Structure formats: structure tokens, C-alpha cells
């Protein structure tokens, strides 16, 4: 008599109670060595009925996908297990048929436990045949879910240990599961959770790894091959020379079973078995070292996103939990990286057009570029002339004397050169910091027309080590200009010509602590202990306005972007949107903005910053020339920015911004920022200018808003 519906539970209970079926049959069928001890009478009906029927199902690990800001360009995949669940409607029908034929030919007849299979296994095992377990496809699914959902090592053991108790528990859960789910739902879940070898978990990954296609496109011979792998995914791995013959033998078995079940004809099976398959056997790339678009050099952007993620409380209590979620949560992450901006930045980090052979940089020198969108903080590009890789096999020696004999960070590195971190405090950015003194002065009520009597050397009130080359008159800080300029100059003129002896007295007038405060409000971080100590008591930090503090291209780009956004600071973010596995939007990574500078002050600072780059202020107040006078012509749109050079030109910096994008670049030796090499401004100026031009190609130009007459001229 065929068991139906709810009757199967009482039938299984009876099977376990009566005689051999009281446990010995089941134990013998599954583990014949335990047949005489079995479950015994005490494991009969009461024990069985008392077992739980609710299967604790936790989500299995899923791939998280990272896309560019267009939502289409795949950048990277993050996973612990290469798996992406798909509905059974996205699986070729022949694949579903093949897995049933391979693992459970009576799947559509039984109700979770195949009593005929149990009896057959018992007889076979008692007669010395190959050991059979009589596990149905549903029971196999229960076992895998129990292992994935285990919360303790003991639960893992209980879910996988080869004992009669575990088998009986599987039976009970399988029977209960089939009352809740349809056969198609169980089959879908089975296909998504099973291991298929070669790092492929679930049918989506298996289809991609072995045949480079989606599961809906699998053919009969491909489906039969994949279905045959579940039994022994490592041994039968068709991507290996040893496993391929075994996989093909197993494929023939699956095809024969499909014929027996009436799914296909014998002719179809023979044709499928004779079909020569092309096994791709390519493991799905994982992590930032395996970005999908090597032509974009997106590894550093991917790594910045990963590091950002590890700091977000929305994804867990600590970095460990957050990383687990990234690598197993199945998120769809649309990053802020613009394909157009990143392509331009990567191109010009490698090659600086018009720089000329005389200013080509050496291997150890890094061109580091960051681009950020004003008003949102979205990081559109991060690029350098390095490969994002941990492989240091061909790296040159470190140029840092303290690391003699060690490998340097070129051409391969995963150090966050562009964005900074605990191991990278940044690099001195020189005169690009003068803009912070200008903002502080404007906030104090001084207009752009404010003049200082510029001297060839300024004797400040700031103290300095008497042995310093910048000392004079004992222990006074005494900066000089790079040229012989002297006389009365206003803020437009002094910023355009980068006059040190204008901005040091300006800082002294408004207070160095106020200048440092402006820098911090605009996003400059003090990562080195020495800088942090000086910033905490900045009143006597005389050289701050000349950029002696370490910073990064990203911090610097965002500081200028804040001014381009009329004083609205937005925390840098690598995110446009994050959705979980169910498509729900996650509230993380959205722009976090606040007004940190009065809009009129910000507009005045930008108006002044048009002078160094060959643009013209709204009041025609910029002097002829400028430290990067050719940039306006290169970019061909309203721009503002500033160059910066450290003592002895150990680094060269350039920041340029349009209304829609700010780009900052620094060229130096990141292994040894105190290098004795001279860094070239044409290299970094061209890289930054052409990155901005390329990033905004096709985007309509937007002019900056002019400041008020009062901020320009006072009164």
C-alpha cells in the first residue's frame, strides 16, 4: 500500500517500532556495523515522535557583487563560498531532471523518506553489497542545511556524524519539510546549497565555473555531467585530469537513469554521452586582487570600499563580523566609482602627456590620484601607477633606509597609498594648504582684497629650532618665497603666485589654531602622532599654512570639494547603493553632509583659487600667469585649484576642481617620502588636469558662483 500525506509519519513510526524495523533495519540499512546495537526499543516511537520537526534554516553563504556607479560594470566579487542562489525557473529543466535522476529517482513518489529505498539498502548491505544509505534528496538537503545552520562545533558534528540517531533525525525533519514545501521548492533549495566541486557551491556557480554560462542555458550533456558531481565533487572534478574520466563515467550513469525515468530517449542519451564538452574550469575570481576590469586599475578603489565597510556599524559589531557579512551576505553593492573618471585617472597615473622625457618619473615614485564629487562625498576614482597585488616577487628594493634589504611597494602593493591608513599617514602637500589660511582669514572678516607687505623673508613670531634652515634672528621661523617678490599683494595675487611671506603673516594674524580648525572641518586628518600632537595645540604651528602636515590625495580632494560645494562637507563614501540578498536597500553609505563653512566664504575661497590655474576670478582680480597657468586651457571649463611643493621638492602636489568634481594628486616616493629625488610638477599637474578633463568629458560646464562684494572687497 502506498503511503500518502500525513500517513507517512505514522508509517515511519511503525517501521521504527516493530521488530527489525524498530531501529535495527534503519541502522543496518545505514550503518550495518551497528545493526545489532541499533537504536534499540528505547529509540522507538516515543523517541521518534519527540524529535523536533522544525528545521532551523540560516542563509547559506552568498557572493557579494561590487559594481561601478553605472550599476552594470562588475568590479569585484567577495565570497567565502562561491554561491549565488537562483530560482528554479532560472535553471534549465533538463538540469532539474538530471539531479533527480542522479540522486533520487523516486523523489516525486516519496514524502521525504523512501521506504522502498530503506528496505533495498538493508537487503543490499546485509548481503555484502556496496554500502547504500537510502538518503533521499530531501534528506540530503536537511543534512546540508543542518550543517550550515549549526551555531556550535557540537551542532556541526551532530549534523554530519554517521550515526543512526542522525539518520532518524533527518527522516523526521525530511517528512516534516515535505509537508511545508513543494517538491519544486525542495529541489530549488537542494540545487542552490549543494557542492559541485572546484570551488563551486550551488548550481549557478557550477554552471559558471565549468561551462561559463548561466544555469538556464545548460544543455543535456552539461547538465548530466554537473548532476553527477554531487556524489563525489572532489574525486569527480572534471576540471582536473584525474577527475574528468570519472566525471564522464558518472555522466553516463546519470543519462541512463534519465532514460529509465522517461526524461530522455536512449538516442538522446547516446548523443549526449558522445558530445565533447569544453570544460572551462575557471574558479570565480574573488577579492580586490582579482578585479574584473584590470584596464581600469580598480583594485585600490575596491580596497577602499572594503576598508570602509569594515568600519561601518551597520554590518556588525566588529571588523570580523563585518567582513563575514561582506563575504557571505550576498549583497549587491553599487560603488561610487565612475567608469569614466576611473579610466581617466588610471590612464594618466601611468602616463603623463606632454611631460617630456626630461621629467619622467622613476620606478619608485608614485603618481597618486583621487577624484571626489562635491556635495555628495562620492569617491569617483582612485588610481596610481602601481598594481593592486600582494605578489612582491618582482618588486624592487625598498628605498627607505630603515628597510634596507626589504622589498619596496613597486610595482605591486596593497598598501592604501591614496587614501591613507594606520600604516600610511600621508605626504606633505606644500602650498595647497594655503587655502585653509585664506578661509580662516575670510571667516575673520578679512576680504580677498586684503593686502600684506610681502617681504623676501618674513620674520615671524613663531618659534623654531635654532638649527633649522628656516630659522633667523635666533629661534624665529623665517620663511622665504621661491622668487624675489616683494611689495603689497592681495589674497588673489598671493594665492596665484603662491607667496609664502603673505600666508604666514596672514596665518599669524588670524591664529594658527583657527587655520588648523578650518583644515579639520574640511576633512584633513592628522594620522601621524607628531601632526596630531601639533594640531591639538596649534597656536605656535607656524609652518602649517605651507603644508608641512601629512595628508592624502583623497583628504585633499575632499577639502577642495567642500569649498566647491559652497562649504558643505560630505564624508567620503565609496557607495551609491547597497541592497541585501532580498533586494532590500541598506541604509549605509548614503551621503553624510553638513555645512562647515559659510557659503559666501567658500565662494570667495574658490574665486581666489581660480588664479593659480589660469582661470579668472569673477572680479577680474587674478594676476597674469599663475603656478599652473596652463590648466584652464587644458581642461577648457571653469576651474580652481592650487599647486604645492615641499622643501627640496620631495613631493609635488596639485589640486584642481570644477563645480562637479575635485581631483587631487601627489607624486612622491611613498616608501621614502624624505627622498633626495626631485619630484616634477609637470608630471602631477598634467595627470590631475587631464584626469579632470577626461572624467568630465561630455558633462556640461558649470560656472562657480561669485562671492559677495563684501567678501571680495570688504565694507
CORVENSUL-V503174 format. One record per pair of residues at least 12 apart in sequence whose C-alpha atoms are under 6 Angstrom apart, sorted by sequence separation. I is the first residue (numbers start at 0). J is the second residue. D is the distance in whole Angstrom. If there is no record, write none. Layout:
i = (I | I)
j = (J | J)
d = (D | D)
//
This chain:
i = (64 | 146 | 190 | 309 | 369 | 395 | 462 | 463 | 641 | 652 | 63 | 145 | 368 | 462 | 463 | 641 | 652 | 23 | 63 | 254 | 287 | 368 | 461 | 462 | 574 | 611 | 640 | 651 | 22 | 62 | 287 | 394 | 461 | 611 | 612 | 613 | 640 | 651 | 22 | 62 | 117 | 367 | 394 | 611 | 612 | 613 | 639 | 640 | 650 | 22 | 116 | 366 | 459 | 614 | 639 | 650 | 348 | 366 | 459 | 480 | 612 | 613 | 638 | 458 | 480 | 612 | 638 | 62 | 457 | 61 | 62 | 457 | 570 | 21 | 61 | 227 | 456 | 569 | 227 | 388 | 389 | 456 | 569 | 664 | 386 | 387 | 388 | 455 | 568 | 385 | 386 | 387 | 388 | 512 | 568 | 649 | 111 | 224 | 385 | 387 | 511 | 512 | 567 | 16 | 223 | 511 | 567 | 651 | 15 | 16 | 455 | 566 | 567 | 649 | 650 | 566 | 648 | 649 | 651 | 223 | 455 | 566 | 609 | 611 | 648 | 138 | 454 | 523 | 566 | 608 | 653 | 12 | 103 | 453 | 566 | 608 | 103 | 195 | 453 | 565 | 195 | 452 | 453 | 138 | 348 | 349 | 452 | 566 | 137 | 196 | 348 | 451 | 522 | 565 | 195 | 196 | 345 | 450 | 451 | 521 | 565 | 344 | 450 | 341 | 450 | 562 | 340 | 449 | 448 | 238 | 335 | 337 | 335 | 336 | 447 | 457 | 335 | 336 | 295 | 453 | 453 | 140 | 367 | 220 | 634 | 111 | 111 | 636 | 637 | 111 | 210 | 209 | 210 | 209 | 436 | 209 | 208 | 208 | 208 | 439 | 436 | 461 | 435 | 461 | 300 | 435 | 435 | 617 | 298 | 57 | 28 | 56 | 28 | 27 | 563 | 87 | 288 | 560 | 424 | 29 | 424 | 603 | 602 | 556 | 556 | 84 | 556 | 599 | 433 | 552 | 432 | 552 | 432 | 432 | 430 | 495 | 429 | 430 | 491 | 495 | 429 | 81 | 82 | 428 | 81 | 82 | 427 | 52 | 427 | 427 | 82 | 427 | 52 | 426 | 90 | 91 | 425 | 426 | 90 | 425 | 89 | 97 | 425 | 94 | 98 | 97 | 496 | 491 | 492 | 495 | 496 | 418 | 417 | 417 | 418 | 26 | 101 | 100 | 100 | 369 | 369 | 373 | 374 | 373 | 376 | 375 | 376 | 377 | 378 | 376 | 377 | 378 | 376 | 377 | 77 | 76 | 77 | 76 | 431 | 431 | 431 | 430 | 429 | 75 | 375 | 428 | 429 | 74 | 75 | 429 | 74 | 428 | 335 | 334 | 335 | 334 | 335 | 334 | 333 | 333 | 332 | 331 | 79 | 331 | 78 | 330 | 77 | 78 | 330 | 330 | 329 | 70 | 446 | 447 | 448 | 62 | 68 | 446 | 61 | 63 | 67 | 68 | 446 | 60 | 61 | 62 | 63 | 64 | 65 | 66 | 67 | 68 | 446 | 61 | 63 | 64 | 65 | 66 | 68 | 67 | 68 | 304 | 399 | 399 | 398 | 373 | 372 | 371 | 371 | 370 | 370 | 369 | 369 | 368 | 368 | 367 | 367 | 366 | 365 | 365 | 364 | 365 | 364 | 363 | 354 | 354 | 351 | 351 | 351 | 347 | 344 | 343 | 343 | 340 | 339)
j = (76 | 158 | 202 | 321 | 381 | 407 | 474 | 475 | 653 | 664 | 76 | 158 | 381 | 475 | 476 | 654 | 665 | 37 | 77 | 268 | 301 | 382 | 475 | 476 | 588 | 625 | 654 | 665 | 37 | 77 | 302 | 409 | 476 | 626 | 627 | 628 | 655 | 666 | 38 | 78 | 133 | 383 | 410 | 627 | 628 | 629 | 655 | 656 | 666 | 39 | 133 | 383 | 476 | 631 | 656 | 667 | 366 | 384 | 477 | 498 | 630 | 631 | 656 | 477 | 499 | 631 | 657 | 82 | 477 | 82 | 83 | 478 | 591 | 43 | 83 | 249 | 478 | 591 | 250 | 411 | 412 | 479 | 592 | 687 | 410 | 411 | 412 | 479 | 592 | 410 | 411 | 412 | 413 | 537 | 593 | 674 | 137 | 250 | 411 | 413 | 537 | 538 | 593 | 43 | 250 | 538 | 594 | 678 | 43 | 44 | 483 | 594 | 595 | 677 | 678 | 595 | 677 | 678 | 680 | 253 | 485 | 596 | 639 | 641 | 678 | 169 | 485 | 554 | 597 | 639 | 684 | 44 | 135 | 485 | 598 | 640 | 136 | 228 | 486 | 598 | 229 | 486 | 487 | 173 | 383 | 384 | 487 | 601 | 173 | 232 | 384 | 487 | 558 | 601 | 232 | 233 | 382 | 487 | 488 | 558 | 602 | 382 | 488 | 380 | 489 | 601 | 380 | 489 | 489 | 280 | 377 | 379 | 378 | 379 | 490 | 500 | 379 | 380 | 342 | 500 | 501 | 189 | 417 | 271 | 692 | 173 | 174 | 700 | 702 | 177 | 278 | 278 | 279 | 279 | 506 | 280 | 280 | 281 | 282 | 514 | 514 | 539 | 514 | 541 | 381 | 517 | 518 | 705 | 387 | 148 | 120 | 148 | 121 | 121 | 658 | 187 | 388 | 661 | 526 | 132 | 527 | 706 | 706 | 661 | 662 | 191 | 663 | 706 | 544 | 663 | 544 | 664 | 545 | 546 | 545 | 610 | 545 | 546 | 607 | 611 | 546 | 199 | 200 | 546 | 200 | 201 | 546 | 172 | 547 | 548 | 204 | 549 | 175 | 549 | 214 | 215 | 549 | 550 | 215 | 550 | 215 | 223 | 551 | 222 | 226 | 226 | 625 | 621 | 622 | 625 | 626 | 551 | 551 | 552 | 553 | 163 | 253 | 256 | 257 | 552 | 553 | 560 | 564 | 564 | 569 | 569 | 570 | 571 | 572 | 571 | 572 | 573 | 572 | 573 | 285 | 285 | 286 | 286 | 641 | 642 | 643 | 643 | 643 | 290 | 590 | 643 | 644 | 290 | 291 | 645 | 291 | 652 | 573 | 573 | 574 | 574 | 575 | 575 | 575 | 576 | 577 | 577 | 326 | 578 | 326 | 578 | 326 | 327 | 579 | 580 | 580 | 333 | 710 | 711 | 712 | 327 | 333 | 711 | 327 | 329 | 333 | 334 | 712 | 327 | 328 | 329 | 330 | 331 | 332 | 333 | 334 | 335 | 713 | 329 | 331 | 332 | 333 | 334 | 336 | 336 | 337 | 573 | 670 | 671 | 671 | 660 | 660 | 660 | 661 | 661 | 662 | 662 | 663 | 663 | 664 | 664 | 665 | 666 | 666 | 667 | 667 | 668 | 668 | 668 | 681 | 682 | 682 | 685 | 686 | 686 | 690 | 690 | 693 | 694 | 694)
d = (5 | 5 | 6 | 6 | 5 | 6 | 6 | 6 | 6 | 6 | 6 | 6 | 6 | 5 | 5 | 5 | 4 | 5 | 5 | 5 | 6 | 5 | 6 | 6 | 5 | 4 | 5 | 6 | 6 | 6 | 6 | 5 | 5 | 5 | 5 | 4 | 4 | 5 | 5 | 5 | 5 | 5 | 6 | 6 | 4 | 6 | 6 | 6 | 6 | 6 | 5 | 5 | 6 | 6 | 5 | 5 | 5 | 6 | 6 | 6 | 5 | 5 | 6 | 5 | 5 | 6 | 5 | 6 | 5 | 5 | 6 | 6 | 6 | 6 | 5 | 5 | 6 | 5 | 6 | 5 | 6 | 4 | 4 | 6 | 6 | 6 | 5 | 6 | 5 | 5 | 5 | 5 | 6 | 5 | 5 | 6 | 6 | 5 | 6 | 5 | 6 | 5 | 6 | 5 | 5 | 5 | 4 | 6 | 6 | 6 | 6 | 6 | 6 | 6 | 5 | 6 | 5 | 6 | 6 | 6 | 6 | 4 | 4 | 6 | 6 | 6 | 5 | 6 | 6 | 5 | 6 | 5 | 6 | 5 | 5 | 5 | 6 | 6 | 5 | 5 | 6 | 5 | 6 | 5 | 5 | 5 | 4 | 5 | 6 | 4 | 5 | 6 | 6 | 5 | 5 | 5 | 5 | 6 | 6 | 5 | 6 | 6 | 5 | 5 | 4 | 5 | 6 | 5 | 5 | 5 | 6 | 5 | 6 | 4 | 5 | 6 | 6 | 6 | 5 | 6 | 6 | 6 | 6 | 5 | 5 | 5 | 5 | 6 | 6 | 6 | 6 | 5 | 5 | 5 | 6 | 5 | 5 | 5 | 6 | 5 | 5 | 6 | 6 | 5 | 6 | 6 | 6 | 6 | 5 | 5 | 5 | 6 | 4 | 6 | 6 | 5 | 6 | 5 | 5 | 5 | 5 | 5 | 5 | 6 | 5 | 5 | 5 | 5 | 5 | 5 | 5 | 5 | 6 | 5 | 5 | 5 | 5 | 6 | 5 | 4 | 4 | 5 | 5 | 5 | 6 | 6 | 6 | 5 | 5 | 6 | 6 | 5 | 6 | 4 | 5 | 4 | 5 | 5 | 4 | 4 | 5 | 5 | 5 | 5 | 5 | 6 | 5 | 6 | 6 | 5 | 6 | 6 | 6 | 6 | 5 | 5 | 5 | 5 | 6 | 6 | 5 | 5 | 5 | 5 | 5 | 6 | 6 | 6 | 6 | 4 | 5 | 5 | 6 | 6 | 5 | 5 | 5 | 6 | 5 | 6 | 5 | 4 | 4 | 5 | 5 | 6 | 5 | 5 | 6 | 5 | 5 | 6 | 5 | 5 | 5 | 4 | 5 | 5 | 5 | 5 | 5 | 6 | 5 | 5 | 4 | 6 | 5 | 6 | 5 | 6 | 5 | 6 | 5 | 5 | 5 | 6 | 6 | 5 | 5 | 4 | 6 | 5 | 5 | 4 | 6 | 5 | 4 | 5 | 5 | 5 | 5 | 5 | 5 | 4 | 6 | 6 | 6 | 6 | 5 | 5 | 5 | 6 | 6 | 5 | 6 | 6 | 5 | 6 | 5 | 6 | 4 | 6 | 5 | 6 | 4 | 5 | 5 | 5 | 5 | 6 | 5 | 6 | 4 | 6 | 6 | 6 | 6 | 6 | 5 | 5 | 5 | 5 | 5 | 4 | 5)
//
